[in-house]
Amino acid sequence: MQRKIKPKALKIALDAFRADPSLGTRQAKSLFSEIIAHLQAGMSDEAVLQEVLKQNRPTPSPTGKMSLF
């Protein structure tokens, strides 16, 4: 089963990088571990891709001005 998961993980990672190039700032090993864990849990390739993109979405910066007073 591991032989089928690794090629799927590589394809999903490539699709994720294409969808969100900022994923390139993440440690590759942790990203692949996350993808493999989702695949081993039985998630479809598309569901894994969507979950990876959702979990690694950059947090938006707050807009407006902040004041301590």
N, C-alpha and C positions, 0 to 999 in steps of 0.2 A: 504494500500500500504506500509506503514511503516513496517508492520510485515514481508513482503517479503524482504525488503531492508536490514534490520539488519542482517539476516543470510547470505545474499549475501556479505555484507560488511565484515563480519567475515571471510568468505571463501577467499575473495579477499585479505584481510590483511594477512592471513596465507600464501597464495600463494606468496604474495609480500615479506614477511619475508624469505620464503624459497629461493626465487630468489636473494634477496639481504639482507643478515643478518645485514648489517649496518643500516638498517631501525630501528633496535632496539634502536638506539640512539635518535630517534625522540620521541616527546610526542605522546603517543598513541591516546589521544583525538583528536589532530589535524589531525593525519593520518586518523582516522576513519571519521572525519568530511569531509575531502577531498574526501574520497571514497564515502561516502553517497551523497555528493553534485553531484559527477559525475553520480552516479546511478539515482538520482532524475532528472538529466538532460537528461536521456534516453540513456546513453552510455551502450554498452554491457559489460559484466563482463570482457572479455579479453581486451577491449579497456580501461577500467578503470585501470586494472592491468598494462598495458603498459604505461599509462599516469602517474600513481603513480611512477613507476620505473623511467620514464624519468624525472619527476619533482624533484625527490629526489636523482638523480644521484650525487655522490660526485664530486666536482669540482677537476679536476686533478691539481696536483702541477706542476708548471713550472719546466722544466728541464734546466740544464745549470747553468752558473754562472751569478750573477748579480753584477754590479759594479756602483758606483756612479760617477766614473771618466771615 
